[in-house]
Amino acid sequence: MAQLAALLLTSDDEFRRDFGRLVRSGSVRIGIVEDARGPEQMEPDLAFVDIRADTPGGLSAIERLRGGHPGLSIFAIAQTTEPDLILQSMRAGANEFFMWPVPDEPFQAAIRRAATRRESSNTAGTQPSQTLVYFGAKGGAGATTVAVNSAVDLCRLTKRRTLILDLKPCFGEVALFLGMRPRFTVLDAIDNLHRLDRDFLRELVAKHKSELEILAGSEQADRPSAADAGAIEELFRVLGRAYDYVIVDAGNAINSCSLGALYAADTLFVVVTPDVPSVRNAQRFIDRVRQLGLGGERVRILLNRAGAAGVTAAQIETALGYPVHHTFPNDYGTVSSALNSGVPLALSNNSEIAAQFGSFSKGIVSPGDPHEAQAVEKKKSALSFSFFSW
């Protein structure tokens, strides 16, 4: 499902922060937008209006939203559940009414209903978009290699519109791995959000011979920066409506911009190598994901360079509390040759590692048990604590 945009109307900064965290903790991918203006793709999907006693103008805001956006799902958030206030809210145009603090499960269920209605009206008869984010447990883990090759395979397997976004800070390498030199980068997209519709986006992306489309990484060392975080979130929503698959190389650091990718991800692939520093960093990353309320069920562990001496797959699973979703063999020579030539493995040879990328991509198109990660025992054993935690 493409990331949805939620308009949050409140004058309370503390409420804005707490409510934003709550909204993002659910299974529906939601980004907070500042207003309802902009191109058609920037129209809000949901609206949350603060009508508590200390926030004047809430009911009037609901009326204005309903008049300007007849199909919008509007949530009124109040301080009390007085019958008269509920009736006034519904008459003003609200679809849902909740008292703050909201009960989590009924609230998330209401969001899921609203999101389903919106997605059905926007994409009737089409496959929902998927955003797949690749995060390296450490530098050199191979996240870019996995992201690029899986993106090429997905595009070839499905024949659907597929884009790879290079969000890696400080000079990403996606275009280099594909042997291309795109004219525009992600900065051109986020600096022109006011005009970023499908037609303009088509001018910014480069197309690989595999039909994979590329939004290249920044050429500036200091951007994207914290000031671009909101624009990154909105960019993901536009991409989710323009493409069937959005593949993201998110680098190996959680920062204000990579958070936008984490919020948008339908699946978050953590690429780990069989060494203690990599597993330790993956532990920290997963803990941070849980602290942010992003939903650990989206996490999938990818073991790169399997077979190399070091930590075993079983030890990694015990330490992280997740099964290894897929393994890629240790074949430095083949991978290095493909990278140096700028030709993805999927297009260059019939090696074992190329076959594994094909198998991995087929699993994305036709997934197995979607609750695989949830079925794993999350409690770490005493052995894993003593071996990996320090």
N, C-alpha and C positions, 0 to 999 in steps of 0.2 A: 504494500500500500504506500502511495506517495505520502510524503510528509504534509500534514495539514497546517494551515496558518490559523492561529488564534489571536483575536483582538482582545486585549485586556484593558478595560477602562476602569481606572482607579487613580486617586490622588495620593494614596498611601504607599510609600516606597517599601515599607516593611511587608505589607500585604502583597505587593507586586512580587517581591522576592520569594516569599513563602508559597504563594499561589503558583508562581512559575515552576518552582521545584515540584510541587504536587502534580501539576499537569504533565510534566515530563516523566514522571515516575511510572506512568501507566504503559500499557502495551501499544497504544496508538501513538505514532510519531507526530509530535506537535511542536511547532515553532511559534514564538510570540512575535507578532508584528506591531509596529508602532501606530499605524493608522490604516484606514481602508482605501487609501488613494493609490494610484499607480496603474500599470498595465492590467489587462484582464487577468493575467496569471497571478497577480498580486492581491486579488480580492480575498478577503478573509473567508475561511470555511466555518469557523466557530467564533462566537463572541462571549466573553465573560464580563459581566457588568457588576461592579461593586455598588450595592444599594443599601449598605449598612447605614445606621442612623447618623454616623459622623461623616458620611460621604454624600453631600447634596447633589441633586441633578441626576441621580441614577435612573429613575423612571423615565425622565425626559430623554435620556440617552438611549434607552431601550426603544422608545417610540421612533427616534430618528433612525436608528439602525434598521428597524423593521421596515420603515418607509423606503429606505435606500437599498435594502438587500432583502427582498421578500423571501428568498430561499435559505437565509442564514439561520443556523441554530443558535439561539441566544439563551445563555444561562444567567439567571439572576442570583447573586450571592448576597444574602441578608444576614442581619444580626439575630433576628427572631423569626419564628414561623407563625406570626399572627395571620389568621385567615384573611383579614382585610388586605394585608400587604401582599399575600399570595395572589389574591384576586386582582389587585391593581397591577401586579407584575404581568400576569397573564393577559389582561386587557391591553397592556402597553405593547405586548408582542413577545414576551419571553416564552420559550418552550419548556425550560426546566427551572426549578426553584430549589435552592439549597441554603441551609443555614451554616454560617462559618463558626468553627471549623467544620468542613464537610465530612460526612462519613465516606471513607475511602471506596469501598466496593460499590455502593449504589452510585456514587459520583462517577467512577471509572466506567461502570456499565452504561450510564447515560452518555458518556463521551463515545463509547464504542457504538452505540445506536446511532448517534448523530454522524459519526464518521462513516458508518456503513451506508447511511442514506446519501451522504454527500458523494462518496466514492461511486455509488451506483448511478447517481445522476450524471457524474462527470465522465465515467468510463464504462458505460453500459456496453456489454458485449466484448470488452477488451480485457487483456490480462493486466492485473494490478502491477504497478511499477515496483521494483525491488532495488533497495540501496544496500550495497554490500561494501563494508568498510574493512580495510586491511591495516592492521596495526602491528608494528614490529616490537617484540619484547625488548630489543636493544638494537643499536645500530649494526647493520650488517647481517641481520637475521634472515634477510631475503624477502621481506614483505613486498617490495617493489617488483621483484621477479615473479612472485606468486600472483600479485594483482594484475600485472601486465599479461601474463600467459593465460590466466583464467578469463580475463576480459576478452582476449582474442578468441579463445575457445567458445565462450558463451555466444559471442557474436556469430561465429561460424555455425554453431550447433542450432541456434534458435532462429537465425535470420531476422531477429528483431533489433530495433534501434538500441544500441548499446554505447554508452559513453564511459570513458575513464577520466577521472578528475585527479589531477596531481595537486594534493594539498600539503605535501611535505614541505616543511619550512626550509629556508636557505637553499634554494636551487634544487628543485625536484628533478628526477631523472627519468620519468615515464617516457617522454618524447625521445630521449636519447636511446632508451632500451628498444624503442620501435623504429629507430633509424630516421627520425623526422626532426624538422626544425620549424615548428609552428610560428606563425606571425603574431598571434595574440595569446594571452595568458589569462589565468583566473582573475588577475587584477583588472583586466579590461571588462570582465563580467561584473565584478562587485562594484566597480566605479561607475557603472552605467545601469544600475538596477532600475532606475526610473524608466528605462526604455527596453528592458530585457524581456522581450517576448520571444516566441519561437523563431521568428524571422531573423531577429538580430542575433540570437544565439547561434543560428546557422552560419552567420558570418564569422563568429569567433572561434568555432571549433575547427580542427583539422581532421581530415579523414584518412585513415590508414587503408592500405590495399585490401585488408581483410574486411573492410566496411566499418570497423571500429572507429568511433569518433573520439577525439582527444581534446580536453580542455587543459592546456599545459600549465605547468607550475610557474610560479613567480620568478622573475629574473632579478628581483630586489631582495637583498638580504634582510631587510627590516619589515617586509610585508609579505603576506597578510599579518596584521598586528592585532592587538587587543581591540583597537578602534574598529576593526573590520568584522568583529564577531557577529554582530547582528546581520550584516550583509551576507555573511557566509550562510547563516541559517536560512535566509530568504532565497539565496541561490539554490540551496538544496530543494526547496519546494518547487521552484521553477523547473529544475532538472528532472524532478520526479514526475512532473506532468508532461515533459517532453520526450522522455526515454522510458523504455521497458526495463532496462538494467542500467543502474548507475554504480560504477565501480570506483572506489576511492582509495588512493594510496595516502594514508593519513600520517605516515612517518612513525616516530617512536617516542613522542612526547605528548603528554596531555597539556594543552594550553587553551587559551580562550577561543582560538579558531578551530582546533581539532575537536573541541567540545561540540561544535555545530555538526560535525560528522557523526559523533557518537549519538547525539540526539536524533539524527535522521536515520541511523542504521536500522535496517530490518534484521541484518545479521552482522555481527562483529567478529571478524576472524583475527585471532591473536597468533602471530607467527612466532614460534619458539624454536630454538636450536637446542641440542642435547648437551647443555653445559649449565653449571650452577648459576652464573650471573644472569643468563637468559631466563631461567625458571624463576629466580628470585624477583626479577623485574616484572615477569608475568603475574606473579602473586600480587605485587604492589598495584599493578594496573587493574587487576580484577577487583581488588579491595576498593580501589578508587571508584570504579564503575558502580559498585554496590553503594558506596557512600553518596554518590550523586543520584542514587535512586533510578538508574537507567535501565534496570531489569537485567539481571544476570542470565536469564534464560536465552538471551540473544547471543551469548558468547559461544564461540566455537574455537577449539584449540587446533592449530595446524603445526605439525612437527616437521620442520625442514632439516635436511641433511641427516635423515634417519640412517642408522647403521654406523655412524661415526662413534668412536669411543667416547664414553662419557655417561651422562645420566640416561637411564633407560626410560622407555615410554611408560612403563608401569609406575616408576617413581614420579614422573611428571604428572601423571593422572592423580596419584595420591596427593601430591603437593598442591595441585591447583583445584582439586575437587571437581574436575571435568574430564570426560573421556577425550582422548585424542581423536578428533573428527576425521583427520586424514593425514597421511605421512607422505613425504616426498624424499626420495633416496638421495644419498650423498654422492653427487656427480659434478664436482666442481669444474672439470674440464669441459664437459658438454655445455653447462650453463655459461661458463666464461666465454666460450666460443660464440654462443648465441648472442650474448650481450655485446661483445666486441663487434660483431657483424651487424647488429641492429635488426636481426631477424628473430622473431619469437620462436621458441621451441616448437610450438604447434605447427609452424610453417616450415621448419627447417630439417627435421629428422624424425626417425622412428625409434628413438631411444626409450628406455624404461621411464625416465623422468618425464618425457613428453607424454607418454601413455598415462602416467599418473595425473598430469594436469588435465588430460581429457576425461579421465574417470572422475576427478574432482568436479569438473564443470558439469558433467552429466548428473552428478548428485545434486547440484544446485537447481538444475532444470526439473529433475524428478526426485525431490527429497524423500528420505525415508521417514522415520518417526520424528515429527517436529518437536516432540517433548524429550528428545534424547538427553539433553543437558539437565533437564529437571529431574530425571530419574536417577541421577548420580548422587550418591551420598556426599553431602557438602561438608560434613564434619571431618577435619583432617586428623589423621592418626598421630599418635605421639611420635612415631618415627619421623614422619614428614616434618613435624614441628622442629625436632632437634636437628634435622639435616639441612633444612632450607631456611629456617627463620633465625636471623641474628641481627 
